[in-house]
Amino acid sequence: MNRRMKSNGALTGRMLLRAVGDSFRKLAPSTQWKNPVMFVVYIAAILTLVFYFSALKGASDTDPDFILAISLLLWFTVLFADFAEAIAEGRGKAQADSLRRAKRNILAHKLDRPDFEARSVDVDSERLILGDFVLVLAGEQVPADGDVVVGAASVDESAITGESAPVIREAGGDRSAVTGGTTVLSDRLVVRVSSMPGDSFLDRMIAMVEGASRQKTPNEIALQILLVALTIIFLVVCATLLPYSVFAVAQLGRGAWVSVTSLVALLVCLAPTTIGALLSSIGIAGMSRLNQANVLAMSGRAIEAAGDVDVLLLDKTGTITLGNRQATAFLPLDGVEERELADVAQLSSLADETPEGRSIVVLAKEEFNIRARTLGQSSIVFVPFTAQTRMSGVDIDGRRIRKGASEAVRRFVEEQGGAMDAQCQRIVESIARSGGTPLVVARDAEILGVIHLKDIVKHGVKERFEDLRKMGIKTIMITGDNPMTAAAIAAESGVDDFLAEATPESKLAMIREYQRKGHLVAMTGDGTNDAPALAQADVAVAMNTGTQAAKEAGNMVDLDSNPTKLIDIVRIGKQLLMTRGALTTFSIANDVSKYFAIIPPLFLGIYPALGALNVMGLHSPQSAILSAVIYNALIIVALIPLALKGVKYREVPAAVLLKRNLLLYGVGGLIAPFLAIKAIDLLLVAFGLA
């Protein structure tokens, strides 16, 4: 994790001071009503303050000091809830501030056509519109989001990702996207603007990390409806207790009515205020944890979906393997010298700038001291690799040299009147079974041999997939390799299944099939050809280095462009759901305990038999209520660190997690109020406050 994100993850004194100020600003009614449970506490705090002034004028028999104490505690409860939300938002605001510093209006060199030699006019970057072409020179800042259409350059993206290492951005392929606010370090680029002013990636990122555009998720809305329903039930119950106590006193001729202040305090204690106060901060903190991992979530819904994912689609290259297949051996057919095969293979790779192509040139040099030659003849034609032909090569001196996938080269040779013999087929199958990638080399109608390319599975990947299996998540490797190669890599890495010779259509079909069966699917992608599948997946993580189409199709963007980040995203999503569930369990268990803490002392004067339920032996009805309200306020503060950090997640089956959480937060939630309220009651009595 980079330094910038680490600093944003820690709570600084400045952030705490900002949170305190924000807590008071959130007391505005227009803000409070957005949280129905805490809005009830807000109204209760206002009512008890009114009751206090009425009591000062003699309009109530209740002790004014008791009413004031209850009112102040209720105001503190509201402020503590606001404080929890403000702290959660504070991390995002700190990150947003640093991003704003990267965003500034600069002069842009607007071109009349996509060409380095085109005429340019300097304009303010804010005046650029979708489709404009701009020239960005070394040392200059990219004025707007866009795609490189001409050139290649080293770009500093530390303002966005926090990483100091520069990256390469070039025209064509899946690494053409550039972000406004980044800086070109070398060479020059022609960029086509892909966003309107005010709607750039940086603008959307600032809004997201600041929480300004955070929408409640379906899970959060459903839980809020449950909390509101419980609050309404307790409101009805508490409202009926006043006439009931009046009736009981009149009928039995003993005791005193329960005051409205006591009933208001009872309502606040019985309502699920703990989870109501922390619910928003849990969601914001979940997004913040994702931001600290350098992942930008376009919605809270995506994070929640990550917590429920049970099928994970991962690219082989760069995720499961190191990403650069290396040539390890030249395997000639009978009658062909190994040096001859190496020479032809190197010749076919001179114009191949892929890591695989460069490794073939290097291997020929190391094994046979064959030096890359200068090819200046006008008759030479290089044939680049394409997804359609799946071959590359060179036409020289009337001879056609090709290297590529076995099926593609076989078709090429057959078109020349040749054929692939059984020996070549055996070598190809042997390499594929071992987990390597075979590249067949041909010259005109003759197949000379096979190049062995080897994928290296990343260290520790198998163990991580085993952890995912314990979590109930099925892992599927996606690769363009042939089925035998894919099967060997799948076995070595420990994935559950694989999709070989993958195409955009086959990826999309696989996702839809799993979704049709009721699964939630996650995948990563960086290319335009990944966009359809990303748009279909429930959790779609686009790489920041990828194309604009991929980033627009995804609901998350990994700023580090690390495909393995998907595994961490799933963990963060599960941690968010667990935290919300654990604190909800704790809050409801608290309410049960507070019921037994308040009700018996409150009605003890009317029904002496309730003394048997006063298991804590609280001093008086007033001390019982004060103790419960104090605990109700302080427990919110005590749980803020847990809401921000999240419940620790372990890769164990859901049933084990449920049992553990019920014991820890359910039983713990029942016991904690009894101990804390009794301790507070003793302190109140000791200091003569009750």
Summary of the structure (lengths in Angstrom):
residues: 690
radius of gyration: 33.5
end to end distance: 52.1
largest distance: 117.6
contacts: 2437
relative contact order: 0.10
helix: 54%
strand: 16%
